[in-house]
Structure formats: structure tokens, C-alpha cells
Amino acid sequence: MADNPTPQADADAGTAVGPAMRPDRTIGALTVSPLALGGNVFGWTADRTESFAVLDAYRDSGGNHIDTADVYSAWAEGNEGGESETVIGQWLAARGSAVRDQVVIATKAGAFPGRRGLAPQDIRLSLEESLRRLGTDHVDLFYTHYDDESVEVPDFMATLDELVREGKVRELGASNISAARLEAALAFAESHGTAPYRALQPHYNLVSRDTYEGELEKVARDRALAVLPYYALASGFLTGKYRPGEEVPEGARTGKAARYLATDRGQRVLAALSSVAAAHRVPEASVALAWLLSRPTVTAPIASARTTDQLPPLTTAAGLALTEDELQLLTDASA
């Protein structure tokens, strides 16, 4: 490894970058790797030590894009939100300023407990608190986590523009937004010369295609937005660890997996994943992410790893070339 996996790692040490994970995708002025590391598990199912190890291993693989949110992980007992940003901030501090300059940090506002929505004062306060937890003076990519139709487009877009002009944000993104509101926000930015959304983070994977494919995808294509799907592995279902006829353990994430497993579509997708994965001798997760990477509007899927053992199947996807027949098999199975 290029870095020692302890807090005393040399901040000037280089990182071994494999060709598949080399940052070569763009989000406005940002350049990112083809797989974004989801930070929702940091400070939740992954403690500080495990989180540091995953972050180090991801960076050593060539990855440079870490995605988090201020609300992660307020849903967990004993947590109040901000845990993920805090762990990432501690990792950045331990690794040094050189590492901060080499990574793209994305976070979100709009879902923090007691501060939900896109009121201008809440957006600004959320960002200030995120910067404090992350230990940095700017975030590279700042998302509105959920749309808030009680706030007019000019109000929240003007606030986001101010944050960009102040140097606290480099690029803007939207998540969980309708095609109509996204188009309205982009049109406002265009007509008023303000900072536009450059990225879209939709719920999109092999068993959840309906929300994105259609009008939202058309806006992303027509406006040349970078698309970074979340739930890229359908809460673990697309890793292949759940099989028909087997009992799925109870839990927040496995509850979703059980619902997928109970459908004909879910079982068709599992069968197709297994077939393609066997042909390439790779895990099913690699195939599921490679399918997303093959989609014409997708820039980089987002996937999380609780341990370093879970990371290689994710990064493998970046270099996995599926045939047209294999891609069609997966597409048809998930239709």
C-alpha cells in the first residue's frame, strides 16, 4: 500500500493507481474515478478503525471520490447525524493536507433532523456544520439531498450560488428530485448566470429502474449532467448473498433485499447476474456495477463497503468489460 494504514501515514506518499480506477470522469470542473465510495456506513456499521481501513484501501485502488451526507447516520440508535462526516474528517486530518487535495468530497443538505428542507438559512447552516465536521474549508460537490417544493427554485438556487461564489462549494448536485423541478433549476441557473447543478444522484440499479429511466434520464442526457446512482447494489441484494428459498435475516437493509427476492424480477436478475459473473469469474456485485457503468448517462455508481474485504468486488467493476449479449441479458432480466 502507498499509505501506512495508521493515522501517522505519510501525507506525501503516492497512491498506486490502477488503470481501471484512474480518475477520468468529469463532474463540471471535478475529475473523479468510475466508482464513488459511499460513506453511509462510516460511524454506523463501520467503526473508526474499519472506516479508515476502507478509505485507505479505496484510495490505494485509485479511487478519489467519497460521497457522504450530513444526515448519515441519524437513523441508527445512539446517533444524531454527522457521524459519517466526522469519521471522514478525522481520516483527512490523519492523512494530511496532500490527501485532501487529491480527493473529491461530496456531501448533502436537506435531510438533517430538525433541519429538513431547502430553506436558504438551513442550507447555509448545514454546509457550515458539514465543513466543521469534515475539517475543511470547502466541499467539492454539494447536493440538495431531497427536493423541497415549499421553497421556490430561485430561493434555493440563489443560496447555492452564493456558497459557490464564496469558495465553500466547487460544484452542485441534486438528489431525489423530479424531472420538472430539475429542469426548472437548470433553466433558472442558465437565465440568471448562477452556478448550475452539474450532477444528479438518482436511485438506480438493476432492480430499480423506473424512477430514473424516462423523464429524469432525458433531462440528465439533454443537460449533460454527471449521473451517480445511489443504492447501486440495491441494499446488498445485487451482491448475490441472498438466494431464493433462503431466509433473509431481519434488518433495515435486508428488509429491502427480502422484498426484491420475493419478486419474479428479482429472481430473474439474480440468475442473470450469476451467469455473467461465472463467465468472468468475478462476484455478482462487480457485474451489477459494470451494468450501471455501461448505461449511456451514468458517470459513476456509488457503493459502500463496511470492510476492506467488501471493496475489491466494487473496484473490479471499473475494469470489467461485459459483452453486448451479457448486457442485453441483464437488461432484459431487469425489465
Steps between C-alpha positions, in 0.01 A plus 500: 500500500615851430381625838555351841150417628565681827432865586873566460494426127730715287277764341742536209499132413372415155207274431513200269245572230379210291390595149139394559450726801705795378291818531383577147134598538391861530245684715532858385855599593550187712668181383389182672558126492237268344384375841405733785541370853182537702556626852165406653657211698773710664419556865214253473576140401869586451681644800786750476771236450303309236404822325861618483605165354231514231585860412870414473433194286264692272759772448771240439282349227504836323163621623466869582126571548341465846126557532333580832217712647441699816214268600717183499426317729223660702281191456727284717433468871722737694592707194373849422642564152842617390677178602620418150633851435678493835680173421597623153625825652712307750642290216585810297670659799700183566613467141595864448427791268650331195233229516224758536615660175489162324149393595157625396269531799126509439243569768132594514256724685127491541430192712669572833268445800331825597627668186326326216437686176668766290435823686801725420603539865487123551712430192764744619503371859516139380802573284681685778451206734612254232817701440571494874452123527704434186775734617524678166424844360304372200316200364559400141143392424198621698160337447150598591411165653123517445298753310278731704215636293402740777807704402503676164776407258653853493533502879704184544693532174608855593621374838697218337654750259612718791676203659683431174603864465626500859729207416333263744366274223656413165212327317130437567287186477139396551359179642142378535352761270237486226583562137284813498667658804845404377432662163362809673813531714727461197299753301522752786878460523533539124285813477647670808864402458517318831678175586305208352454145612775290342410164654193289557485224760197278432384169646601267216608137472407175327185452707406868531489656157161671482578811706795605283439362153262730314460872558777534759746317279403724208579814699833353607586415139381825347674710765818286505478440875732258674284218638610317815242235599450422867381161631705366212494152658138519620586489873723196445250299296711521183805354674333159464519417871123449518355203310151367427387251761731642765382704796614862491605632843291781642644849484462845346697414189409133472132587510541656158696198380217270608252704298717477188549127553125445516444628145542321168706793379741469791550131441554552126764760573678273748510219243640731232757645738618154603537391139704802395707501819591133450609569143739772616591338832407811693246568777142592412553847647765571238258409222216709643724806517647433155146500359442844651830624361387386153191721511551801271428773758670346803826659615577292808283287730524542876559193715609457860724248672496425871829307489798488267393151390184649351690756293668295219170385343405867472821631349521198265191630322692795358714270286236239417401501133170319443400385152197643323322166548573504874379856536183415312442194719517719811286773349233254392501321835445829682232632266 
